[in-house]
Amino acid sequence: MKVLKKDGRLQDYNLDKIKLSIERASDEARQPFTLSDIEILGNDIHKKILDLEKDTIKSEEIHNIVYKQLKYTGFDQIATCYRNYAKGESCLEFK
């Protein structure tokens, strides 16, 4: 699967990048996930992405899936930080 970036570039889909962004958002929210948390969330997100059965997915679609999964699992502050992180903004409201 390929990921269509905002600037039009195509990159290979990489679940590790998603996990890293989740980890950074949780750290910024000062609610660090354990490796087990990241694996479970990553697997759930990966399944949702694969269920779309697309050859190419927009990066914004991935961001929306991750954000919704974080909200669904009750990690509201981390979801907000993830959304800000994906936009290149900080998560100052929780510091």
Helices and strands as residue ranges (DSSP letters): E 2-4, E 10-12, H 15-28, H 35-51, E 56-58, H 59-72, H 76-86, G 92-94
